[in-house]
Amino acid sequence: MPSPQSETSPSLAMYLPDWRMPKGVQAVSTLRQGGVSSGAFGSLNLGAEVGDERSNVFENRRRLLAQLNGVAGLCFVKQVHGNQAVLLEGLSNSAFHPTEEQSLLPSALLEADAMVTSRRGLGLVIQTADCLPVFFATTDGAVVGIAHAGWRGLASGVLENTVRLMRQEARKRAASETIEASFGPAIGPERFEVGSEVRATFLGMKNNLAELFFKPGPAPGKFMANLYGLASLRLGLVEVSVAGQCRRCTVSEPESFFSYRRDGQTGRQASVIWIS
């Protein structure tokens, strides 16, 4: 949970998932206020590859790390809208350290869209600006994960791969294989307009209930997609219960969230989960 305000790290307002997390598990999503970036990136931009000054991103990440009790380092990946999930067993050169600005370099990052760990103190970070951040934890709190779920990642199985890797890690540690999930802020169903090809991708899968999460859009061949609903559907297929929903819309709340769909060039908020 966010720690008390200090002189060197102003207290940051954060979104806390609507989820009674397992003991020892903590998770937050940042809002866009409380950082040092300006213009399109104002002010708590956590993304190092969106055009912001590196020194600003470094300070913003330092401020975030200072707020998170029990987190030794923030672990980032190079997100590519794919389905790769990786197991992290310790801090590496892909983690952000508050004294090493080299950790901002993209070349230091693993390429993946989801992370899993059973180690204490590793802050697993997903950056978003409309895509859906999904938090995961085994019910005993022994294994946690986080995924970056835009429509491409959802369609290609990023959530299922995250669950599979978590259950493998749970078996190794004789932990519970029962997993709960919760959602962070993303583009809402009233603002996520997609083409017919996106709808067709989901309708071609084994569970045609996906049709429930596409409503006719404002123009022929366009549909309004419910990213939260599609994610819940995919999680249900692998027997993961959604223990916490989110009703926030990144596009509709410019004062709180960055949104690529709304603004084009913009910053990135972060969603973080860890075992304390």
C-alpha positions in Angstrom: 0.0 0.0 0.0 1.2 3.6 -0.4 3.5 4.6 2.4 3.3 7.9 4.3 4.4 11.1 2.6 8.1 12.0 2.9 10.0 15.2 2.1 11.8 13.6 -0.8 8.9 11.6 -2.3 5.5 13.3 -2.3 2.6 11.0 -1.6 1.0 9.8 -4.8 -2.8 9.2 -5.2 -3.4 5.7 -6.5 -6.2 3.5 -7.6 -6.6 0.5 -5.3 -8.2 -2.6 -6.9 -11.7 -3.5 -5.6 -10.3 -6.9 -4.4 -9.8 -8.5 -1.0 -6.3 -9.6 -1.8 -4.8 -12.7 -0.2 -2.7 -12.1 2.8 0.7 -10.5 2.0 -0.4 -9.5 -1.6 -0.6 -5.8 -2.5 -1.5 -4.1 -5.7 -2.0 -0.6 -7.0 -2.5 1.4 -10.2 -1.0 4.9 -10.5 -3.0 8.0 -11.5 -1.3 10.6 -13.7 -0.8 13.2 -11.0 2.2 13.6 -8.7 5.2 13.5 -11.0 7.6 15.9 -12.7 6.8 15.4 -16.4 5.1 18.1 -18.4 3.0 18.6 -21.5 1.5 15.5 -23.0 3.3 13.5 -20.3 2.1 15.5 -17.4 2.8 14.6 -14.8 3.5 11.0 -13.5 4.5 9.4 -16.7 6.2 6.0 -16.0 6.9 5.1 -19.7 10.5 5.4 -20.8 9.7 4.9 -24.6 7.1 7.4 -25.3 9.2 10.6 -25.9 9.4 12.0 -22.4 12.7 13.1 -20.9 14.6 10.2 -19.4 15.4 12.2 -16.3 11.7 12.9 -15.7 10.8 9.2 -16.1 13.6 8.3 -13.7 12.3 10.6 -11.0 8.7 9.5 -11.5 9.7 5.9 -11.1 11.8 6.7 -8.1 8.8 8.4 -6.5 6.6 5.4 -7.2 9.1 3.0 -5.7 9.4 5.1 -2.6 5.6 4.8 -2.1 5.4 1.0 -2.1 6.1 -0.7 1.2 8.1 -3.9 0.9 9.2 -3.4 -2.7 12.9 -3.8 -3.4 12.7 -2.9 -7.1 10.2 -2.4 -9.9 10.3 -5.0 -12.6 9.5 -3.9 -16.1 9.3 -5.8 -19.4 9.2 -4.6 -23.0 5.6 -4.9 -23.9 4.8 -5.9 -27.4 1.0 -6.7 -27.4 1.9 -10.4 -27.4 1.1 -13.4 -25.2 4.5 -14.2 -23.6 4.6 -14.6 -19.8 7.9 -14.8 -17.9 8.8 -16.0 -14.4 10.9 -13.6 -12.4 12.9 -15.1 -9.5 14.9 -12.0 -8.4 15.9 -8.5 -9.3 17.9 -8.3 -12.5 19.0 -5.7 -15.0 15.3 -5.5 -16.1 14.4 -4.0 -12.7 14.3 -0.3 -12.0 16.8 0.7 -9.3 16.6 4.2 -7.8 20.3 4.7 -8.3 20.9 3.3 -11.7 19.4 5.3 -14.6 20.7 2.5 -17.0 17.7 0.5 -15.9 15.5 2.8 -18.1 17.2 1.6 -21.3 14.9 -0.6 -23.5 17.8 -2.9 -24.3 17.8 -4.0 -20.6 14.2 -5.4 -20.7 12.8 -8.8 -21.3 10.2 -8.9 -24.1 7.0 -10.1 -22.6 3.5 -8.9 -21.7 3.0 -10.7 -18.4 5.1 -11.5 -15.3 4.9 -14.1 -12.5 6.8 -14.4 -9.3 6.7 -16.2 -5.9 9.5 -14.0 -4.5 8.9 -11.3 -1.9 9.6 -7.7 -2.7 9.5 -7.8 -6.5 7.2 -5.2 -7.8 5.8 -6.5 -11.1 4.9 -3.6 -13.4 2.6 -3.3 -16.4 2.3 0.0 -18.2 -0.9 1.0 -19.9 -2.6 3.9 -21.6 -6.0 2.2 -22.4 -5.1 -1.5 -22.4 -6.3 -3.6 -19.5 -4.0 -4.4 -16.6 -4.9 -7.7 -14.9 -3.7 -8.6 -11.5 -3.4 -12.3 -10.4 -2.8 -14.1 -7.1 -3.1 -17.6 -5.8 -5.6 -17.7 -2.9 -2.8 -18.4 -0.4 -0.8 -15.4 -1.6 2.2 -17.6 -2.6 2.3 -16.7 -6.3 1.3 -13.4 -8.0 1.2 -12.3 -11.6 0.3 -9.3 -13.8 -0.7 -9.1 -17.5 -1.0 -6.4 -20.2 -4.2 -7.2 -22.0 -5.1 -5.2 -25.0 -7.3 -6.9 -27.6 -4.4 -8.5 -29.3 -3.0 -10.0 -26.1 -6.4 -11.2 -25.1 -7.0 -12.9 -28.5 -3.6 -14.6 -28.5 -3.9 -16.0 -24.9 -1.8 -13.7 -22.6 -4.1 -14.4 -19.7 -4.2 -18.1 -20.2 -0.3 -18.2 -20.4 -0.1 -16.2 -17.2 -2.4 -18.6 -15.4 -0.5 -21.6 -16.8 2.9 -20.2 -15.6 1.4 -19.4 -12.2 0.1 -22.9 -11.7 3.4 -24.4 -12.7 5.2 -22.2 -10.1 2.5 -23.0 -7.5 3.1 -26.8 -8.0 6.8 -26.3 -7.6 6.2 -24.7 -4.2 3.4 -26.9 -3.1 1.2 -23.8 -3.0 -2.5 -23.4 -4.0 -3.3 -23.6 -7.7 -6.5 -21.7 -7.2 -6.1 -18.2 -8.7 -8.1 -15.0 -8.4 -7.9 -12.0 -10.7 -8.7 -8.3 -10.5 -8.7 -5.5 -13.1 -7.1 -2.1 -13.2 -8.3 1.0 -15.1 -8.7 0.6 -18.9 -10.7 1.9 -21.8 -14.4 1.4 -21.1 -17.0 -0.3 -23.3 -18.6 3.0 -24.3 -15.3 4.3 -25.8 -13.6 1.3 -27.3 -14.5 1.3 -30.9 -13.1 -1.5 -33.0 -13.5 -2.9 -36.5 -15.3 -6.0 -37.6 -12.0 -7.9 -37.9 -11.5 -7.6 -34.2 -14.9 -8.9 -33.4 -14.4 -11.8 -35.9 -11.2 -12.7 -34.2 -13.0 -13.3 -30.9 -16.1 -14.9 -32.4 -13.8 -17.5 -34.1 -12.7 -18.9 -30.7 -14.1 -21.8 -28.9 -16.5 -19.9 -26.8 -18.9 -17.8 -28.9 -20.2 -15.9 -25.8 -17.7 -13.3 -26.9 -20.5 -11.9 -29.1 -22.1 -10.5 -25.9 -19.2 -8.1 -25.5 -19.5 -6.4 -28.8 -22.3 -3.8 -29.4 -23.0 -2.1 -32.8 -20.9 1.0 -33.2 -21.7 4.4 -34.7 -20.7 3.4 -38.2 -21.2 0.3 -40.4 -18.6 -2.3 -39.7 -17.7 -0.7 -36.3 -18.4 -2.2 -32.8 -18.0 -1.1 -29.2 -16.0 -3.7 -27.4 -16.1 -4.5 -23.7 -12.5 -5.3 -22.8 -13.4 -6.1 -19.2 -16.1 -8.5 -20.3 -13.8 -10.2 -22.8 -11.1 -10.7 -20.2 -13.6 -12.1 -17.7 -14.8 -14.6 -20.4 -11.2 -15.8 -21.1 -10.4 -16.1 -17.4 -13.5 -18.2 -16.8 -12.3 -20.7 -19.5 -9.3 -21.4 -17.3 -11.2 -21.5 -14.0 -10.0 -18.2 -12.7 -12.5 -16.2 -10.7 -12.7 -12.4 -11.1 -12.6 -11.2 -7.6 -12.4 -7.4 -8.3 -13.9 -5.4 -11.2 -13.1 -1.9 -12.2 -15.5 0.7 -13.5 -13.0 3.4 -14.4 -12.4 4.4 -18.1 -9.1 5.8 -19.1 -10.5 7.7 -22.1 -13.3 9.4 -20.1 -11.1 10.6 -17.2 -8.4 12.9 -18.6 -7.6 14.3 -15.2 -6.8 10.9 -13.8 -5.4 8.7 -16.6 -3.3 8.8 -19.7 -5.1 7.6 -22.8 -3.5 6.8 -26.2 -6.9 6.5 -27.8 -7.9 10.0 -26.6 -4.6 11.9 -27.0 -2.2 10.0 -29.3 1.2 11.0 -27.8 0.8 10.6 -24.1 2.3 9.0 -21.0 1.8 5.7 -19.3 0.3 4.8 -16.0 1.6 1.7 -14.1 -0.1 -1.2 -12.4 2.0 -3.0 -9.8 1.6 -6.2 -7.8 3.9 -7.7 -5.2 4.2 -10.0 -2.2 5.3 -8.0 0.8 
